[in-house]
Amino acid sequence: MDPGYFETMYAESADPWGFGERWYEHRKYAITLAALPRPHYRRAFEPGCSIGVLTAQLAARCDRIVATDVVPRALESARHRLEQDGVADRVELGRASLLDSWPPGTFDLVVLSEVLYYLTPGDLVTTLGRAVDSLEEGGTLLVVHWQHPVPEYPQTGRAVHEAIAATDGLDHAGSYRDEDFHLDVYTRGPVPSVAAAEGLN
């Protein structure tokens, strides 16, 4: 979608989706973090980071995070939040969209939270290919999206998750779905389950 759509949203409110206030968001973030199969990650990428609510929580589980957004006001709010939470030194913030060049290097975690339904089907395929290519072997891809249709969005969350399931190079590691959102966890190549990695089975 046109970046102007998001700039208008943030011009009207510092937190237009209520990321920092709504119980729905707090619960979703808790489930997101619990779904990550590893306790700690080396380097993560979170495009569409908005005001940094999830970014700050991910920073407790990551050595480094590259987080981007298209709206300068959102990035300023994210920077302030990260400084307040004492994790700013772990996060590299930058202005970019999903369709811009991705950061150099590889990641062992890519988080695509509430961003992919803003893409056309063709751009979604391109973005998912980038996600696979940027993941280290055994790395984690976490995707989560709102399930209710939004008329102005190019795609639905359901369509997005169906496209991800059909993407080559990913192994499905787990999921959560309720009436409101759908979360999937994939890995780049098969990896042991959490229990198997700890020798419990």
C-alpha positions as semicolon CSV with decimal commas, in nm:
position;residue;x (nm);y (nm);z (nm)
1;M;0,000;0,000;0,000
2;D;0,100;0,362;-0,052
3;P;0,313;0,485;0,241
4;G;0,084;0,788;0,253
5;Y;-0,187;0,563;0,400
6;F;0,030;0,491;0,704
7;E;0,158;0,848;0,735
8;T;-0,202;0,967;0,755
9;M;-0,279;0,710;1,025
10;Y;0,014;0,825;1,240
11;A;-0,065;1,193;1,177
12;E;-0,403;1,134;1,339
13;S;-0,274;0,925;1,631
14;A;0,066;0,832;1,777
15;D;-0,064;0,475;1,820
16;P;-0,340;0,432;1,560
17;W;-0,389;0,058;1,618
18;G;-0,362;0,068;1,996
19;F;-0,050;-0,150;2,007
20;G;0,054;-0,015;2,344
21;E;-0,290;-0,008;2,506
22;R;-0,526;-0,286;2,399
23;W;-0,545;-0,619;2,582
24;Y;-0,591;-0,782;2,240
25;E;-0,242;-0,665;2,141
26;H;-0,081;-0,752;2,476
27;R;-0,223;-1,105;2,453
28;K;-0,117;-1,144;2,090
29;Y;0,239;-1,038;2,172
30;A;0,255;-1,283;2,464
31;I;0,144;-1,568;2,236
32;T;0,391;-1,452;1,970
33;L;0,684;-1,464;2,211
34;A;0,573;-1,798;2,357
35;A;0,555;-1,948;2,007
36;L;0,924;-1,885;1,935
37;P;1,095;-2,225;1,959
38;R;1,430;-2,091;2,079
39;P;1,495;-1,909;2,406
40;H;1,743;-1,675;2,237
41;Y;1,833;-1,549;1,890
42;R;2,148;-1,395;1,749
43;R;2,008;-1,151;1,492
44;A;1,644;-1,078;1,409
45;F;1,464;-0,875;1,142
46;E;1,128;-0,710;1,210
47;P;0,997;-0,504;0,918
48;G;0,693;-0,290;0,989
49;C;0,793;-0,241;1,352
50;S;0,557;0,056;1,402
51;I;0,604;0,215;1,747
52;G;0,826;-0,068;1,872
53;V;0,600;-0,245;2,123
54;L;0,686;-0,593;1,995
55;T;1,041;-0,484;1,910
56;A;1,115;-0,402;2,273
57;Q;0,986;-0,742;2,385
58;L;1,181;-0,925;2,116
59;A;1,497;-0,744;2,228
60;A;1,488;-0,941;2,553
61;R;1,531;-1,257;2,344
62;C;1,777;-1,130;2,080
63;D;2,135;-1,007;2,072
64;R;2,055;-0,773;1,781
65;I;1,740;-0,666;1,595
66;V;1,707;-0,478;1,269
67;A;1,365;-0,309;1,277
68;T;1,218;-0,094;1,001
69;D;0,908;0,108;0,920
70;V;0,798;0,352;0,650
71;V;0,673;0,627;0,883
72;P;0,929;0,855;1,054
73;R;0,689;0,940;1,338
74;A;0,643;0,571;1,419
75;L;1,020;0,520;1,422
76;E;1,066;0,815;1,661
77;S;0,810;0,660;1,896
78;A;0,987;0,325;1,867
79;R;1,323;0,485;1,948
80;H;1,180;0,652;2,256
81;R;1,020;0,327;2,375
82;L;1,340;0,128;2,325
83;E;1,540;0,388;2,519
84;Q;1,287;0,383;2,803
85;D;1,302;0,003;2,817
86;G;1,683;0,004;2,816
87;V;1,720;-0,204;2,500
88;A;1,799;0,064;2,239
89;D;2,158;-0,060;2,209
90;R;2,031;-0,392;2,072
91;V;1,810;-0,246;1,800
92;E;1,902;-0,087;1,467
93;L;1,607;0,121;1,347
94;G;1,571;0,223;0,984
95;R;1,318;0,369;0,743
96;A;1,224;0,114;0,476
97;S;0,932;-0,079;0,335
98;L;0,909;-0,453;0,275
99;L;0,965;-0,387;-0,095
100;D;1,291;-0,199;-0,041
101;S;1,619;-0,390;-0,031
102;W;1,640;-0,607;0,278
103;P;1,928;-0,555;0,523
104;P;2,252;-0,731;0,430
105;G;2,354;-1,052;0,600
106;T;2,142;-1,332;0,737
107;F;1,909;-1,372;1,032
108;D;1,815;-1,658;1,260
109;L;1,475;-1,493;1,321
110;V;1,243;-1,303;1,087
111;V;0,915;-1,170;1,232
112;L;0,641;-1,066;0,989
113;S;0,367;-0,940;1,217
114;E;0,061;-0,771;1,065
115;V;0,243;-0,657;0,750
116;L;0,199;-0,902;0,463
117;Y;-0,165;-0,828;0,380
118;Y;-0,057;-0,482;0,271
119;L;0,116;-0,643;-0,031
120;T;-0,025;-0,748;-0,366
121;P;-0,008;-1,125;-0,435
122;G;0,295;-1,075;-0,662
123;D;0,482;-0,862;-0,408
124;L;0,395;-1,116;-0,139
125;V;0,564;-1,395;-0,335
126;T;0,873;-1,177;-0,379
127;T;0,882;-1,091;-0,008
128;L;0,844;-1,451;0,102
129;G;1,132;-1,546;-0,126
130;R;1,345;-1,281;0,041
131;A;1,246;-1,410;0,382
132;V;1,356;-1,764;0,296
133;D;1,681;-1,642;0,141
134;S;1,766;-1,427;0,444
135;L;1,706;-1,702;0,698
136;E;1,999;-1,905;0,823
137;E;1,963;-2,281;0,807
138;G;1,748;-2,377;1,103
139;G;1,632;-2,018;1,149
140;T;1,279;-1,922;1,253
141;L;1,016;-1,736;1,050
142;L;0,719;-1,618;1,256
143;V;0,413;-1,474;1,083
144;V;0,096;-1,345;1,247
145;H;-0,202;-1,161;1,096
146;W;-0,550;-1,032;1,175
147;Q;-0,811;-1,269;1,031
148;H;-1,101;-1,034;0,970
149;P;-1,123;-0,876;0,622
150;V;-1,031;-0,508;0,589
151;P;-1,170;-0,360;0,265
152;E;-0,873;-0,131;0,192
153;Y;-0,609;-0,404;0,233
154;P;-0,497;-0,579;-0,087
155;Q;-0,524;-0,924;0,077
156;T;-0,673;-1,101;0,377
157;G;-0,476;-1,264;0,654
158;R;-0,616;-1,599;0,548
159;A;-0,483;-1,559;0,193
160;V;-0,144;-1,453;0,325
161;H;-0,106;-1,762;0,543
162;E;-0,215;-1,988;0,260
163;A;0,059;-1,837;0,043
164;I;0,320;-1,888;0,314
165;A;0,218;-2,252;0,353
166;A;0,283;-2,301;-0,019
167;T;0,631;-2,142;-0,008
168;D;0,925;-2,371;-0,081
169;G;1,213;-2,396;0,166
170;L;1,009;-2,370;0,485
171;D;0,911;-2,640;0,737
172;H;0,602;-2,580;0,947
173;A;0,687;-2,593;1,318
174;G;0,365;-2,482;1,485
175;S;0,062;-2,256;1,476
176;Y;-0,207;-2,085;1,678
177;R;-0,539;-1,963;1,542
178;D;-0,850;-1,813;1,694
179;E;-1,135;-1,605;1,556
180;D;-0,918;-1,293;1,543
181;F;-0,564;-1,383;1,443
182;H;-0,356;-1,659;1,291
183;L;0,005;-1,728;1,387
184;D;0,241;-1,969;1,210
185;V;0,598;-2,065;1,289
186;Y;0,827;-2,201;1,018
187;T;1,192;-2,301;1,011
188;R;1,443;-2,298;0,728
189;G;1,479;-2,672;0,698
190;P;1,366;-2,923;0,961
191;V;1,476;-2,873;1,320
192;P;1,411;-3,079;1,635
193;S;1,107;-2,993;1,842
194;V;1,159;-2,792;2,159
195;A;1,127;-3,106;2,370
196;A;1,360;-3,305;2,144
197;A;1,621;-3,028;2,155
198;E;1,625;-3,060;2,534
199;G;1,640;-3,438;2,527
200;L;1,289;-3,485;2,667
201;N;1,173;-3,737;2,409
